[in-house]
Amino acid sequence: MNPKVIKVQPDRNYMLNLWFSNGEQRCFDMKPYLDFEVFQALKNPKLFDTATAFLGSVTWSNDADLSYDTLYLEGIPMSVES
């Protein structure tokens, strides 16, 4: 089982900065998903910025969501500076 999202920070250009329960940080690019009907409304930056971690996944105020599996497996590891 993959780790769950404990914190999300929406960033410019439809990127999500993610913190996982195993201590890893990853960056997830939402742009490829924005043409799917369920995510089209997230093209509105104000709505995109409502992203929040909920039950280990990421959800938005319009009830769109992404599983922690997708976010972890397709997310790009971020380097952590000491």
C-alpha positions in Angstrom: 0.0 0.0 0.0 1.3 3.5 -0.9 1.6 6.2 1.7 -1.2 8.7 2.2 -1.2 12.4 1.6 -1.1 14.4 4.8 -0.6 17.9 3.4 -1.2 19.5 0.0 -0.2 22.9 -1.3 -1.6 24.0 -4.7 1.1 25.8 -6.8 1.1 27.9 -9.9 0.7 26.2 -13.3 -1.6 23.5 -11.9 1.0 21.7 -9.8 0.4 20.1 -6.4 3.1 20.0 -3.7 2.4 16.9 -1.6 3.6 15.6 1.7 3.1 11.9 2.4 2.7 9.9 5.6 6.1 8.2 5.0 7.9 11.6 5.1 8.3 11.9 1.3 7.5 15.1 -0.6 6.3 14.9 -4.2 5.2 17.2 -6.9 2.2 16.3 -9.0 1.3 17.9 -12.4 -2.5 18.2 -12.8 -2.4 19.6 -16.3 -2.8 16.2 -18.1 -5.9 15.6 -16.0 -7.7 18.9 -16.7 -9.3 17.7 -19.9 -11.1 14.9 -18.1 -14.7 16.0 -17.4 -14.5 15.5 -13.6 -11.5 17.8 -13.5 -12.4 20.5 -16.1 -13.7 22.9 -13.5 -10.3 22.9 -11.8 -9.0 25.0 -14.7 -10.4 27.9 -12.7 -7.4 28.8 -10.5 -9.6 29.8 -7.5 -11.2 26.4 -7.5 -7.9 24.6 -8.0 -6.5 26.4 -5.0 -9.2 24.8 -2.8 -7.3 21.5 -2.8 -7.0 19.8 0.6 -5.8 16.6 2.0 -8.8 14.4 3.1 -8.6 10.8 4.2 -5.2 10.4 2.6 -6.2 11.7 -0.8 -6.7 15.1 -2.3 -10.1 16.6 -2.8 -11.4 20.0 -4.0 -14.5 22.0 -3.0 -16.4 20.7 -6.1 -16.0 17.1 -4.8 -13.4 16.2 -7.4 -10.7 14.0 -5.9 -7.5 12.0 -6.7 -6.4 8.9 -4.8 -3.2 8.8 -2.9 -2.1 5.9 -5.1 -2.2 8.0 -8.2 -0.6 11.0 -6.5 2.2 8.9 -5.1 2.9 6.7 -8.1 2.8 9.5 -10.7 4.2 12.3 -8.4 7.8 13.4 -8.9 10.0 13.2 -5.8 11.1 16.6 -4.5 14.5 17.1 -3.2 14.5 18.0 0.5 17.2 20.6 1.5 18.8 20.0 4.9 
